[in-house]
Amino acid sequence: MKQSEKVYRKNKDIVSREIDNELILMPIYKTNKEINEMYTLNESAAKTWNLIDGKRILGRIIDELHKFYGIQRERIEADIIEFVKDLKKIKVID
């Protein structure tokens, strides 16, 4: 299955809060390793985060961001795929 055909959902143990125009991701579980971890998302990352709903395929999210930002689709696709890899690595989506 191609990356753009996958559906991602947010980890239920992560909460997000908007503070001073930034989106902050915080784990609600606290192990020794994760106790000090919080993630700050910029505007485009926050928009992507908000589109991840466990229903949309990644290709549809890319299409929506392409329409919104008007940037070359191939560039957005490469950036979003890399961002999704990062989100998976820190276990905020699956």
C-alpha positions in Angstrom: 0.0 0.0 0.0 1.3 3.4 -0.9 1.9 5.9 1.9 -0.7 8.3 0.5 -3.4 5.5 0.8 -2.8 5.0 4.5 -5.1 6.3 7.2 -3.6 7.6 10.4 -5.2 8.3 13.8 -4.0 10.2 16.8 -2.7 8.3 19.8 -5.4 8.5 22.5 -2.8 9.2 25.1 -1.8 12.5 23.5 -3.7 15.7 24.1 -3.3 18.9 22.1 -3.7 22.5 23.3 -3.4 25.8 21.5 -1.3 28.2 23.5 -0.2 31.6 22.1 -1.0 30.6 18.5 1.0 27.4 18.7 -0.3 23.8 19.0 1.3 21.9 21.8 1.1 18.0 22.0 1.4 16.5 25.4 1.4 12.9 26.5 -1.2 12.2 29.2 0.8 9.1 30.4 3.9 9.7 32.4 6.8 7.2 32.3 10.2 8.3 33.4 11.3 8.8 29.8 8.2 10.8 28.7 7.6 13.0 31.8 9.3 16.0 30.2 8.2 15.6 26.6 6.0 18.1 24.9 5.9 18.9 21.2 5.2 22.3 19.6 3.8 22.4 16.1 4.0 25.3 13.7 1.0 26.5 11.7 1.3 24.1 8.8 2.1 21.1 11.1 -0.9 22.1 13.3 -3.2 22.2 10.3 -1.9 18.7 9.2 -2.4 17.4 12.8 -6.0 18.7 12.8 -6.7 16.9 9.5 -5.5 13.5 10.9 -8.8 12.0 12.1 -8.5 8.2 11.6 -10.8 8.4 8.5 -9.1 10.4 5.8 -6.4 8.8 3.7 -3.1 10.7 3.7 -3.6 11.5 0.0 -6.8 13.4 0.8 -5.0 15.4 3.6 -2.3 16.3 1.1 -4.9 17.4 -1.4 -6.6 19.6 1.2 -3.3 21.2 2.2 -2.4 21.7 -1.5 -5.7 23.6 -2.0 -5.2 25.6 1.2 -1.5 26.6 0.6 -1.4 26.6 -3.2 2.1 25.1 -3.1 3.2 22.4 -5.6 1.5 19.1 -4.7 4.7 17.1 -5.0 6.4 19.4 -2.5 3.5 19.2 0.0 3.4 15.4 -0.4 7.1 15.0 0.4 6.9 17.3 3.4 3.8 15.6 4.8 5.1 12.1 4.4 8.3 13.2 6.3 6.2 14.9 9.0 4.0 11.7 9.3 7.2 9.7 9.8 8.3 12.0 12.5 4.9 11.8 14.2 5.0 8.0 14.1 8.6 8.0 15.5 7.4 10.0 18.6 4.3 7.8 18.8 1.7 10.5 18.6 -0.1 8.8 15.6 -0.5 5.2 14.5 
